[in-house]
Amino acid sequence: MSSPQLRHVGLNLVGADALEPGEAETDLYGFWIFLMSDAVLFALLFAIYGTQLAATANAPGPEAEFKLGSAFVETLILLTSSLTFGLAAIAMKYDHTRKGLVVLLCVTLALGLGFLALEVQDFATMFAHGATPDRSGFLSAFFALVPTHGLHVTAGCIWIVVMLAQIAAFGLDARVKLNLLKLGLFWHLLDIVWIAIFSVVYLQGTLG
C-alpha cells in the first residue's frame, strides 16, 4: 500500500521529487507560524492606527493627503501580481520548459516594483506637503503601518529574484518547488493586508 503523497494546488511536492512528505509538512508548518506572527504584527499596527485617527495635532490629515485614485491603482497592480503568481504556479506544474514560469515570475516582479514606485511617489508627495511622521500621532501611525507593508513587498521582490536564480541553478527540484510555495503564501498574504489597508486607511480616510 503506497504512502500518502503531499500535494498542494499547482505544486506536487513529492512523487518524482526527492523531498520527504514529513520534511515538507514540517517546513510548511514552520512557515505558517511565521505568517501568523506577521499577521499579528499588522493587526497591532492597525490597532495603533485606529487609536490615532483623530490625533492630527493640526498637521495634515487623511482628507488632505490621501489620494484614493493612486491607492486604487496600487491595489489593482498588487491584485494582478497575485494573479500572475497563481498562473506561475500552474505553469510550474504543467510547463516543463520552465519558460512560462520564469516569464510569469518576472511579470509578478515588475508589478511588485511598479507598486513600490507608486507608493514611494505618494510618500514623497506627503513629505513635500509637510506630512511627516513627527508632525502628529496620526501620521506616525500611518508611516508605521503602510511602509511596513511596503518593506514586505520589497522583501517579496528580492525573494522572487532569488527564486529566479535558484530555478536557473537547480531547475525545479523539490526544494525549489517548496520555496516557491512559501513565496506564494507570503505574496498572497501581502495582498490581503493591502486590501485591509486600502479599506481601513484610504477608503475610510477619504470617504469617511
HELIX and SHEET records of a PDB file:
HELIX    1   1 PRO A   21  THR A   51  1                                  31    
HELIX    2   2 PRO A   62  GLU A   65  1                                   4    
HELIX    3   3 LEU A   68  TYR A   94  1                                  27    
HELIX    4   4 LYS A   99  ALA A  128  1                                  30    
HELIX    5   5 GLY A  137  PHE A  170  1                                  34    
HELIX    6   6 ALA A  174  ILE A  197  1                                  24    
HELIX    7   7 PHE A  198  LEU A  203  3                                   6    
HELIX    8   8 GLN A  204  LEU A  207  1                                   4    
SHEET    1   A 2 ARG A   7  HIS A   8  0                                        
SHEET    2   A 2 LEU A  11  ASN A  12 -1                                        
END                                                                             
